């Protein structure tokens, strides 16, 4: 994320007519040696290992929170109280209480606050929203979302922070399904009920840098492995407030799937399919097409003037990539600051996201469907 975000702050002024040109003032991390190398590579003017000092500085206007989720709450609340605009990574927080406090602090400060669900800013996803808003697929019946990866199938993969609940909040339940929930809320609507199942396939892993060897620590003998405390896969079923039904499949145990973020939306007049691994395309089906010409068609979403954001980039057919979603977010964020308007998704959306994911965890633990809201 450090690379993705640094690149995103650098590029928009060259491609978009943004009203503010960001200055990469201070990069903050714990390891000073690695941080210095990172800052020199990306053009950050200064480095700091204490985020509290950065947040308190008068010459800092924007705080970009790209740390593990367990630190989001403390940094965001402090940054909001200091009057800084906030650009925050997902998943938003570890608990609903943290999420509510972050939203309250941001609203009280009157800052621009943004939650970086970057996939909302893929031009194909924006086209999906446009088709839905125009009524092209009619009443929505079904959402089918899946976010599948395969990077921890090997049992020798170490116990990184991503596999510790106190730091990450959850496994695919929080990491992957947070994206899917945001897209579902953006395209279909609010979720009113959740039923979920989670599992951990590999419950113990080598500690980073330790392998599986036994070593002595303090007065006792400790093995070089630790317990995985998050889910490896999380499947959810959902009822939306508009009556649609949905499913969410999140897993890091899907061999061959690298970043397979997909959704299918089925309505009374048609259907929409998206796959991030082919992010410049959107598949659509319309029931009002003549019977002899019905079938799914693939739209290449690269037409300037017709598809969001692409006019800033290349000629039609010259595709964009993962990093461009971040550029789009930064351009919109800077515009919101200059115009004193809001941007979505923001901390309110983060709260709704954590409410859904927390309900899913509760459902998985109790075996019961959980209702959201009052």
N, C-alpha and C positions, 0 to 999 in steps of 0.2 A: 504493500500500500504506500510505503514511502516513495517508491519510484513512481507509482501511478499518480499520486497526488502532486508530487513535485512537477511532473510533466504537465499535469493539468493546469497548474497555476502559471506555467511558462507560456503555453501555446495560445490560449484564447485571444489575447490582444493582437496576434498576428493574423487571425482568421475571422474574428468577430468584431463588430463595432461596439466594443464594451466601453462603458462610461468611466471605468476605473481600471487602471493598470496596476496589478498587484506587485508588491516588492517582496521577494523572498528574504525576510529579515532574520529570523532565528529558527534553526532546526534544533529540536530537543529530543534526546534519547538518553539511555543510561550508560552505554559503553562509549566513552569519550573518543577512543581511538577510531572505532568504526564510524562514529558520528562525524568526526572530522573528515574522513575520507568521503563519506556520503555527501556532506555539505559542499566540499570542494568540487565534487563531480556535478552536482546539480545547481550550483550557484547560490547557495544560501550564504548570506553575509556573515552570520555569527552562529555559534553553537552554544547550547546550554544543557546541563544534565538535570536541572531542577525545574519542572514545569511550573511550579508556583511562582518562580521569579519571572518567567516569561509572561504569564497571565497578568502579573502586576505591573508590567512595563507600560508606560504612557505611549510609547511609539509602536505598540502592537494594536491593530484594529480588528484583526480576524484571527481566531484560534481554530486550527484544523486538528481535530481529534482523530488520530489514526492508530490508537493504541489498543491493546486487548480490551474486551468489553468490561471487565471488572473495574477499569479506571475511568470509564466514560462519565459516570455520575459525578464523582468528585471534581473532575476537571471542568465539566460542563457547567455545574452550578457556580464554581468559582469564576469561570470566564464570564458567565452571564452577569454575576454581581459586579464584575469589573467593567461591564459595558461593552464587552467584545462580541462581535458577530461570530457565529459558530457554524462550522462545517464539520459534521460528525459522521463517522463510519457506523456501520451496522454490525451485529444486532445492537439495538439502541441502549439497552440496560439489562441488568440481571434480574430485576424484580419490577413489579407494577409500581411499588412505592417509589423506587428510584426514578422510574420513568415519569411519574406524576410530578415529583419534585423538580426534575430537569425542565419539564414543560412550564411549571409554575415560575421557576426562576427566569426562564427566557421571556415569558410573557410580562413579568413584572419589570424586567429591564428594558423592554421595548426593542430588543435586538432582532436582527434577521437570523433565524435558526433553520438549519437544513440537515436532513438525514439522508446520507448518500446511498439511496437505492438507485444506483446508476442505470439499471436496466430500464427504468421508466423512460430514459432519454435515448434509447435506441430508436431510430426513425421508424422501424417496422412496428415497434410497440406503440408508438404515437399514432401510426396509421390504424392499428387495431382499435385504439380508443376513438379515433375519428369515425370509423365505420360503425362502431357501437352507438356513438352519440347521434349519428345520422339515421339510426334505425335500420341499417342495412341487414342486420341479422335478427332483428325483431326482439321478442322476449327471450331472455337468456334462461336456458334450462340447466346447463351443466358447465362446470369448470373442472378441467382435469390438469393439474399441475404436477410436474416432476422436476426435481433437481438432483442429478445423480453424478457422483464422482467415484474414483477408484484409488485414491492416493494412500489409503491406509490398509489395504487388503493384506499386505505382507505383515505377518505377526512380529517381525523384527523391527518394524517401524517404531521409533522411540516415543516415549510418553511426553510429547510436547504440551505446551499450555493449551492447545486446542482440545485436548482430551481430558482436561480438568475442569469440572463444573464450577468451582469457585472462581475461575478466571474467565472461562468461555461462556458460562451460562448454560450451555448445552452443546450437543454435537450437531448433527444435521437438523435437529429440531430447531435450534436457534440460528445456526450459521447459514444453512441452505433454505429452510422453510421460511425464514424471515423475508428473504427475497420473494418467494412464491406468495406469501401472504400479502406483501405489499402490492405485487402485481395484481393479485385477485381483488384486493380492495380498490385499486385504481381502475380496473376494467369491469368488474362485476358489481361490487358494492360491499357493504358491511357484513360481517359474519356474526350470526346470532347464537350458534351452537357448534360444539366441537366434540368429536370422539376420536381418540388417538391410541396408537400402539407404538411402543418403542422397544428396542433391544440393543444389547451390547454383545457383539459376536466374540470379540477378543477382550477379555476382562483384565488382563495384566500384560504390561509391556515393559521393555527395557527402559531404564532411566536415561535421559540424554547424556551421551558421553560415557556411560557406565557399562553398556552391554548388559549381559545377564549375570556377570560375575558377582561373587560374594565379597564384601569388604567390611571392615570394622569401622564403626562410627560411634564415638563417645564410649560409653560403657557396654554397648551391646553390639551384636552382629546383625548387619542389615544386608539383605539381598539387593542386587542392582536392578530390581524391577519395582514397578509401582502399579497401583490399581487404576484402571480407566474408570472415570466417574461420570462420563457422558454417554449418550446413546451413539451407536454406530449407524442406526437407521431409525427413522421416525415417519410413520404413515398416519395421516389424518383424514378424517371425513368431516365435512362441514355443511351446515345449513346457512344460507345467506338470508338476510332480512327480506330480500325481494322474492324469496321462494326457491331460488336456484339451489342445486346441490353441487358439492365440490369434493374433490379428492386432492391430496397433496402427498407426494412420495419423495422423501428426502433420504439419501443414502450415500455413504462414502465407500460402499462395498459393491459397486457395480462395475466389474472389470470391462474395460474398453470405453467407459464413459468418463471423459475428462472434465468437461464443464457443461453437462447436458441439462440446460435450463430450458424447459419447454412448457407450453401451455396449449390447451385445446379448449375452445369456447363454442358451445353448441346452442343455437337459438331457433326460434320458430321460423325464421326466414333464411337462415344460413349458418355458416360455421367459420371459425378463424383458428389457424394453427401457427405457432411460432416455435422456433428452435434457435437458441442463442448460438449454437455452433454453426448456424447459417444465418447470422443476425441481420444480413441485408435483405432477407427474403421474408415474405408473409404469404402463407397459403390461405386461400379463401374459397368458400363455396356459397353460392346464392341460389335459393330455391326458385326465384323468379326468372332465372335464365331459361331459355327455351329447352324443352326436354331433350332435344337432339344435341344440345351443346352443354348439358349439365356435367359437372365434375369439378374436382378441386383444381384451381389454377394457382400458379406461383407468380407473385408480384415481386419484381426487383425494385426495392424501395430506395431509389437513387435519383429521383427526378427533382431537380432544383425548382423551387416555386410550388411544388406539389407535396413534397415530403419534408417534414420538419428537420431543420438543421443542415441538410445536405447542400444547400446553396453556398455555404461557407467553405465547402471542401472541393470536390473534384467533379469532372464532367459525368454525366449519367453513365452508369455501368462500372464506374471506378469506385470500388467498394471501400467502406470505412471499417474500423475495427474496434476492439474492446476499449482501447484508450480514449476513443472519441466520445464515448458516453460521459467520461469524466470531464472532458473539455466542455461539453454541452452544459453540464451541471455547474461548472465554475462560471461560465458566461452568464447563465441565468441567475446565479447567486450574486455576482457583481452588479448585475442590472437591478436586482431587487434592493441591494444596499443603496445604490444611487437614487432609485426612484422611491425609496422608503415604502416598499411593498413587501409582501410575503412571497415565499416560494414553497413548492411542494415537491416531495414529501418533507414535512417538517417535524418538530418534536411532538405535535399532536398525533401525527401518523405513527411516530415511534411508540407513543403510549398505546395506541390501538393495537399495534403489532405485538407488543409485549403482553397485552391482555389476552390476545389469541394464543400466543405460544405458552403462556402460563396455564391457560385453561387446558391446552393440549397435554401439558405435563401432568396436570391434575387428573385428567381423564385416563392417561396411561397408567398412573399409579393406582387409581381406584377402580378402573374398569367401567366407569360410568360416563355417560354423556354429560358435558358441562355447558350450561347456558351462560352467555355473556350479557353484560349490561344489568340494568336494574330489574 
